[in-house]
Amino acid sequence: QLDFLPADFSIDPSRDLIVCSEALHADPNGLDVRIHLRSLSSGGMMVHDQVKKVILEVSDETWPDDDDGPGVTLAGDFVAYFSQGTLCIWRWTTGSLLIVGHWLRAHSCSLCSSQHVSSAGI
């Protein structure tokens, strides 16, 4: 049993990685989110042994009241957080934040490769 309630998750079995987003606090100023980097072989109970930063954090100030929840996706060494208004991409092994972007009403996001991001909006 996890020690938090996941809002979304993504897995990469080849890297023994499960990434989960945890929505902490939503208010008129946005949403605070933690991205947990765990080992798949431990059932998500233990931190992945290749990470330098155990939890990645984002304050999503574009969080809309009607959003379905924050999402996470993986590709290679990259993990992305997305909502309808925000995209953040980190190198999950180092915890380095590489990209912070804002957009209007995106409904999904996918890291297609280490160089390509795809999003769908209305």
Accessible surface in RSA format (square Angstrom, percent):
REM  Atomic radii and reference values for relative SASA: ProtOr
REM  Chains: A
REM  Algorithm: Lee & Richards
REM  Probe-radius: 1.40
REM  Slices: 20
REM RES _ NUM      All-atoms   Total-Side   Main-Chain    Non-polar    All polar
REM                ABS   REL    ABS   REL    ABS   REL    ABS   REL    ABS   REL
RES GLN A   1   196.32 109.8 140.05 102.4  56.28 134.0  59.83 127.4 136.49 103.5
RES LEU A   2    47.53  26.5  31.99  22.9  15.54  39.1  32.02  22.5  15.51  41.7
RES ASP A   3   119.25  83.5  79.10  78.7  40.15  94.9  51.57 121.4  67.67  67.5
RES PHE A   4    24.10  12.1   4.10   2.5  20.00  52.1  17.73  10.7   6.37  18.2
RES LEU A   5   152.44  84.9 141.59 101.3  10.85  27.3 142.98 100.4   9.47  25.5
RES PRO A   6    49.09  35.8  31.28  28.5  17.82  64.8  31.28  25.8  17.82 110.7
RES ALA A   7    50.04  46.0  11.50  17.7  38.55  87.7  21.18  29.8  28.86  76.5
RES ASP A   8    46.21  32.4  41.68  41.5   4.53  10.7  10.35  24.4  35.85  35.8
RES PHE A   9   119.21  59.6 106.80  66.1  12.42  32.3 106.80  64.7  12.42  35.5
RES SER A  10    21.60  18.3  16.12  21.5   5.49  12.6   7.84  16.7  13.77  19.3
RES ILE A  11    79.52  45.3  59.42  44.3  20.10  48.5  59.42  42.8  20.10  54.6
RES ASP A  12    25.14  17.6  23.40  23.3   1.74   4.1   7.60  17.9  17.54  17.5
RES PRO A  13    93.67  68.3  75.00  68.4  18.67  67.9  75.53  62.4  18.14 112.7
RES SER A  14   105.87  89.5  60.39  80.6  45.48 104.8  58.44 124.4  47.44  66.5
RES ARG A  15    86.66  36.4  76.22  38.9  10.44  24.9  22.05  30.1  64.62  39.2
RES ASP A  16    49.61  34.8  48.20  48.0   1.41   3.3  28.27  66.5  21.34  21.3
RES LEU A  17     0.00   0.0   0.00   0.0   0.00   0.0   0.00   0.0   0.00   0.0
RES ILE A  18    25.88  14.7  25.88  19.3   0.00   0.0  25.88  18.6   0.00   0.0
RES VAL A  19     0.00   0.0   0.00   0.0   0.00   0.0   0.00   0.0   0.00   0.0
RES CYS A  20     2.70   2.0   2.70   3.0   0.00   0.0   0.00   0.0   2.70   2.9
RES SER A  21     0.00   0.0   0.00   0.0   0.00   0.0   0.00   0.0   0.00   0.0
RES GLU A  22    23.87  13.7  23.87  18.1   0.00   0.0   3.10   6.0  20.77  17.0
RES ALA A  23    47.11  43.3  23.06  35.6  24.05  54.7  23.14  32.6  23.97  63.5
RES LEU A  24    76.69  42.7  42.78  30.6  33.91  85.3  45.46  31.9  31.23  84.1
RES HIS A  25   100.91  55.2  95.87  66.6   5.04  12.9  67.61  69.7  33.30  38.7
RES ALA A  26    63.75  58.6  35.29  54.5  28.46  64.7  35.52  50.0  28.23  74.8
RES ASP A  27    51.28  35.9  34.64  34.5  16.64  39.4  25.67  60.4  25.61  25.5
RES PRO A  28   142.05 103.5  99.84  91.0  42.21 153.4 111.66  92.2  30.39 188.9
RES ASN A  29   120.27  82.9 107.29 103.7  12.98  31.3  31.64  76.2  88.63  85.7
RES GLY A  30     6.75   8.3   0.00   N/A   6.75   8.3   4.81  13.2   1.94   4.3
RES LEU A  31     6.84   3.8   4.50   3.2   2.34   5.9   4.84   3.4   2.00   5.4
RES ASP A  32    56.06  39.3  55.88  55.6   0.18   0.4  13.12  30.9  42.94  42.8
RES VAL A  33     1.40   0.9   0.00   0.0   1.40   3.4   0.00   0.0   1.40   3.8
RES ARG A  34    84.27  35.4  84.27  43.0   0.00   0.0   1.17   1.6  83.10  50.4
RES ILE A  35     0.01   0.0   0.01   0.0   0.00   0.0   0.01   0.0   0.00   0.0
RES HIS A  36     8.58   4.7   8.42   5.9   0.16   0.4   8.04   8.3   0.55   0.6
RES LEU A  37     0.58   0.3   0.00   0.0   0.58   1.4   0.00   0.0   0.58   1.5
RES ARG A  38    20.53   8.6  20.53  10.5   0.00   0.0   1.66   2.3  18.87  11.4
RES SER A  39    12.64  10.7  12.64  16.9   0.00   0.0   9.52  20.3   3.12   4.4
RES LEU A  40    55.22  30.8  47.07  33.7   8.15  20.5  47.07  33.1   8.15  21.9
RES SER A  41    99.87  84.4  56.32  75.2  43.55 100.3  51.47 109.6  48.39  67.8
RES SER A  42    31.23  26.4   9.60  12.8  21.63  49.8  22.50  47.9   8.73  12.2
RES GLY A  43    57.52  70.9   0.00   N/A  57.52  70.9  37.24 102.2  20.28  45.4
RES GLY A  44     1.58   2.0   0.00   N/A   1.58   2.0   1.51   4.1   0.07   0.2
RES MET A  45    96.22  49.8  75.96  50.3  20.26  48.2  74.69  63.5  21.53  28.5
RES MET A  46   127.06  65.8 123.04  81.4   4.02   9.6  94.49  80.3  32.57  43.1
RES VAL A  47    62.15  40.9  46.58  42.2  15.57  37.5  46.58  40.5  15.57  42.2
RES HIS A  48     6.56   3.6   4.11   2.9   2.46   6.3   2.83   2.9   3.74   4.4
RES ASP A  49   133.93  93.8  95.08  94.6  38.85  91.9  49.75 117.1  84.18  84.0
RES GLN A  50   103.22  57.7  87.15  63.7  16.07  38.3  30.72  65.4  72.50  55.0
RES VAL A  51    21.41  14.1   1.32   1.2  20.09  48.4   1.32   1.1  20.09  54.5
RES LYS A  52   168.13  82.0 131.83  80.9  36.30  86.4  88.20  79.4  79.92  85.1
RES LYS A  53   103.70  50.6 100.46  61.6   3.24   7.7  56.92  51.2  46.78  49.8
RES VAL A  54    73.77  48.5  69.65  63.1   4.12   9.9  69.65  60.5   4.12  11.2
RES ILE A  55    52.52  29.9  44.71  33.3   7.80  18.8  44.71  32.2   7.80  21.2
RES LEU A  56     0.12   0.1   0.00   0.0   0.12   0.3   0.12   0.1   0.00   0.0
RES GLU A  57   113.24  65.0  91.73  69.4  21.51  51.2  26.20  50.7  87.04  71.1
RES VAL A  58    20.62  13.6  11.42  10.3   9.20  22.2  18.65  16.2   1.97   5.3
RES SER A  59    75.18  63.5  53.61  71.5  21.57  49.7  26.83  57.1  48.35  67.7
RES ASP A  60     1.06   0.7   0.00   0.0   1.06   2.5   0.87   2.1   0.18   0.2
RES GLU A  61   137.17  78.7 112.11  84.8  25.06  59.7  30.21  58.4 106.96  87.3
RES THR A  62    53.94  38.4  34.03  34.5  19.91  47.5  42.83  57.5  11.11  16.8
RES TRP A  63    42.81  17.2  25.13  12.2  17.67  41.5  17.55   9.4  25.26  41.0
RES PRO A  64    27.83  20.3  18.82  17.2   9.01  32.8  27.83  23.0   0.00   0.0
RES ASP A  65   148.80 104.2 112.61 112.1  36.19  85.6  41.12  96.8 107.68 107.4
RES ASP A  66    92.76  65.0  68.42  68.1  24.34  57.5  47.95 112.8  44.81  44.7
RES ASP A  67    22.14  15.5   5.18   5.2  16.95  40.1   0.00   0.0  22.14  22.1
RES ASP A  68   145.26 101.8 106.93 106.4  38.33  90.6  39.45  92.8 105.81 105.5
RES GLY A  69    26.87  33.1   0.00   N/A  26.87  33.1  13.81  37.9  13.06  29.3
RES PRO A  70     5.22   3.8   2.99   2.7   2.24   8.1   2.99   2.5   2.24  13.9
RES GLY A  71     4.42   5.4   0.00   N/A   4.42   5.4   4.42  12.1   0.00   0.0
RES VAL A  72     7.57   5.0   0.08   0.1   7.49  18.0   0.08   0.1   7.49  20.3
RES THR A  73    20.01  14.2  19.76  20.0   0.25   0.6   5.30   7.1  14.71  22.2
RES LEU A  74    23.36  13.0   5.25   3.8  18.11  45.5   5.25   3.7  18.11  48.7
RES ALA A  75    16.49  15.2   7.77  12.0   8.72  19.8  16.49  23.2   0.00   0.0
RES GLY A  76    30.10  37.1   0.00   N/A  30.10  37.1  19.55  53.6  10.55  23.6
RES ASP A  77    45.34  31.8  42.91  42.7   2.43   5.8   2.69   6.3  42.65  42.5
RES PHE A  78    26.87  13.4  26.87  16.6   0.00   0.0  26.87  16.3   0.00   0.0
RES VAL A  79     0.15   0.1   0.15   0.1   0.00   0.0   0.15   0.1   0.00   0.0
RES ALA A  80     0.32   0.3   0.00   0.0   0.32   0.7   0.32   0.5   0.00   0.0
RES TYR A  81     0.07   0.0   0.07   0.0   0.00   0.0   0.07   0.1   0.00   0.0
RES PHE A  82    31.17  15.6  31.17  19.3   0.00   0.0  31.17  18.9   0.00   0.0
RES SER A  83     3.47   2.9   0.00   0.0   3.47   8.0   3.20   6.8   0.27   0.4
RES GLN A  84    12.31   6.9  11.35   8.3   0.97   2.3   4.42   9.4   7.89   6.0
RES GLY A  85     6.08   7.5   0.00   N/A   6.08   7.5   6.02  16.5   0.07   0.1
RES THR A  86     2.60   1.8   2.60   2.6   0.00   0.0   2.40   3.2   0.20   0.3
RES LEU A  87    15.50   8.6  15.50  11.1   0.00   0.0  15.50  10.9   0.00   0.0
RES CYS A  88     1.82   1.4   1.82   2.0   0.00   0.0   0.00   0.0   1.82   2.0
RES ILE A  89     8.49   4.8   8.49   6.3   0.00   0.0   8.49   6.1   0.00   0.0
RES TRP A  90     6.56   2.6   6.56   3.2   0.00   0.0   0.88   0.5   5.67   9.2
RES ARG A  91    81.31  34.1  81.31  41.4   0.00   0.0  13.99  19.1  67.32  40.8
RES TRP A  92     0.00   0.0   0.00   0.0   0.00   0.0   0.00   0.0   0.00   0.0
RES THR A  93    27.53  19.6  27.11  27.5   0.42   1.0  21.14  28.4   6.39   9.7
RES THR A  94    53.64  38.2  38.73  39.3  14.91  35.5  38.42  51.6  15.22  23.0
RES GLY A  95     7.37   9.1   0.00   N/A   7.37   9.1   1.05   2.9   6.32  14.1
RES SER A  96    52.01  44.0  42.89  57.2   9.12  21.0  25.92  55.2  26.09  36.6
RES LEU A  97    92.08  51.3  61.48  44.0  30.60  76.9  61.48  43.2  30.60  82.3
RES LEU A  98    80.72  45.0  48.11  34.4  32.62  82.0  52.00  36.5  28.72  77.3
RES ILE A  99    85.39  48.6  80.15  59.7   5.24  12.6  85.38  61.5   0.01   0.0
RES VAL A 100    82.22  54.1  51.28  46.4  30.94  74.5  51.28  44.6  30.94  83.9
RES GLY A 101    21.84  26.9   0.00   N/A  21.84  26.9  21.84  59.9   0.00   0.0
RES HIS A 102   121.12  66.2  86.42  60.1  34.70  88.8  68.10  70.2  53.02  61.7
RES TRP A 103    69.21  27.8  45.36  22.0  23.85  56.0  58.05  31.0  11.16  18.1
RES LEU A 104   156.03  86.9 135.76  97.1  20.27  50.9 136.23  95.7  19.79  53.3
RES ARG A 105    71.76  30.1  70.11  35.7   1.66   3.9  30.26  41.4  41.50  25.2
RES ALA A 106     7.06   6.5   4.94   7.6   2.12   4.8   5.40   7.6   1.65   4.4
RES HIS A 107    87.77  48.0  60.36  42.0  27.41  70.1  49.89  51.4  37.88  44.1
RES SER A 108    53.32  45.1  52.73  70.4   0.59   1.4  36.75  78.3  16.57  23.2
RES CYS A 109    11.98   9.1   0.00   0.0  11.98  28.2   1.62   4.1  10.36  11.2
RES SER A 110    51.14  43.2  51.08  68.2   0.05   0.1  27.80  59.2  23.34  32.7
RES LEU A 111    13.47   7.5   4.05   2.9   9.43  23.7   4.05   2.8   9.43  25.4
RES CYS A 112    81.43  61.6  45.15  50.4  36.28  85.3  27.24  69.0  54.19  58.4
RES SER A 113    44.85  37.9  36.56  48.8   8.29  19.1  41.66  88.7   3.19   4.5
RES SER A 114    71.76  60.6  45.75  61.1  26.02  59.9  21.25  45.2  50.52  70.8
RES GLN A 115   152.82  85.5 118.32  86.5  34.50  82.1  38.51  82.0 114.32  86.7
RES HIS A 116   112.96  61.7 109.04  75.8   3.93  10.0  76.81  79.2  36.16  42.1
RES VAL A 117    64.93  42.7  31.05  28.1  33.88  81.6  31.35  27.2  33.57  91.1
RES SER A 118    56.28  47.6  49.72  66.4   6.56  15.1  21.09  44.9  35.19  49.3
RES SER A 119    60.16  50.8  27.60  36.8  32.56  75.0   2.78   5.9  57.38  80.4
RES ALA A 120    52.60  48.4  47.75  73.7   4.85  11.0  52.38  73.8   0.22   0.6
RES GLY A 121    53.23  65.6   0.00   N/A  53.23  65.6  13.72  37.7  39.51  88.5
RES ILE A 122   156.80  89.2  88.23  65.7  68.56 165.3 122.44  88.2  34.36  93.2
END  Absolute sums over single chains surface
CHAIN  1 A     6623.0       4881.5       1741.5       3594.9       3028.1
END  Absolute sums over all chains
TOTAL          6623.0       4881.5       1741.5       3594.9       3028.1
